[in-house]
Amino acid sequence: MDQETIFDNSPSALLIISKDGIIKQLNLAALEFLGFERRECLDKKFIDFIEGNQDQVLKMFEAITEINFPQSVELKFKTKNN
């Protein structure tokens, strides 16, 4: 099984976000959770999908990207059907 297959079929919602906050990839679990189609999410700002204090989340994201290694973070997302 290749990495892409493992990523896409993980039961956990996974997103790959660029340093500038753009969603570059998300798996099937993330799409199902959010209720969006892949084309509605790819190349969009992840912050547009965050519920709650977006300024606080942006500060946390900036701190994580300064560290320069992958981090696991839990956030509350807006879904298509809210």
C-alpha positions as semicolon CSV with decimal commas, in nm:
position;residue;x (nm);y (nm);z (nm)
1;M;0,000;0,000;0,000
2;D;0,143;0,342;-0,091
3;Q;0,145;0,651;0,132
4;E;-0,135;0,824;-0,059
5;T;-0,365;0,524;-0,015
6;I;-0,286;0,504;0,357
7;F;-0,345;0,880;0,398
8;D;-0,671;0,881;0,205
9;N;-0,812;0,575;0,383
10;S;-0,717;0,673;0,739
11;P;-1,022;0,674;0,968
12;S;-0,900;1,006;1,116
13;A;-0,966;1,335;0,940
14;L;-0,628;1,453;0,805
15;L;-0,540;1,777;0,631
16;I;-0,210;1,893;0,486
17;I;-0,181;2,269;0,513
18;S;0,097;2,480;0,359
19;K;0,295;2,730;0,565
20;D;0,077;3,006;0,425
21;G;-0,239;2,833;0,554
22;I;-0,367;2,682;0,228
23;I;-0,523;2,334;0,227
24;K;-0,308;2,123;-0,005
25;Q;-0,459;1,780;0,064
26;L;-0,727;1,623;0,278
27;N;-0,841;1,268;0,313
28;L;-1,180;1,101;0,272
29;A;-1,253;1,113;0,647
30;A;-1,196;1,491;0,648
31;L;-1,425;1,535;0,348
32;E;-1,695;1,324;0,510
33;F;-1,661;1,511;0,841
34;L;-1,672;1,855;0,681
35;G;-1,939;1,766;0,427
36;F;-1,755;1,931;0,140
37;E;-1,623;1,793;-0,186
38;R;-1,246;1,792;-0,239
39;R;-1,265;2,071;-0,500
40;E;-1,443;2,295;-0,246
41;C;-1,151;2,265;-0,001
42;L;-0,830;2,236;-0,201
43;D;-0,630;2,557;-0,237
44;K;-0,858;2,738;0,010
45;K;-0,749;2,903;0,336
46;F;-0,791;2,656;0,621
47;I;-0,896;2,940;0,852
48;D;-1,218;2,978;0,651
49;F;-1,320;2,634;0,782
50;I;-1,246;2,711;1,149
51;E;-1,522;2,786;1,394
52;G;-1,462;3,018;1,687
53;N;-1,173;3,254;1,755
54;Q;-0,991;3,264;1,421
55;D;-0,730;3,513;1,547
56;Q;-0,625;3,274;1,823
57;V;-0,603;2,985;1,575
58;L;-0,394;3,195;1,332
59;K;-0,148;3,283;1,611
60;M;-0,118;2,916;1,702
61;F;-0,068;2,822;1,336
62;E;0,205;3,085;1,294
63;A;0,384;2,953;1,604
64;I;0,366;2,596;1,472
65;T;0,502;2,690;1,129
66;E;0,800;2,867;1,291
67;I;0,906;2,540;1,457
68;N;0,958;2,377;1,114
69;F;0,845;2,027;1,195
70;P;0,506;1,855;1,167
71;Q;0,264;1,912;1,452
72;S;-0,063;1,748;1,545
73;V;-0,332;1,998;1,642
74;E;-0,700;1,954;1,718
75;L;-0,938;2,228;1,602
76;K;-1,313;2,278;1,581
77;F;-1,418;2,304;1,216
78;K;-1,724;2,450;1,049
79;T;-1,907;2,193;0,841
80;K;-2,100;2,258;0,523
81;N;-2,426;2,187;0,708
82;N;-2,308;2,356;1,032
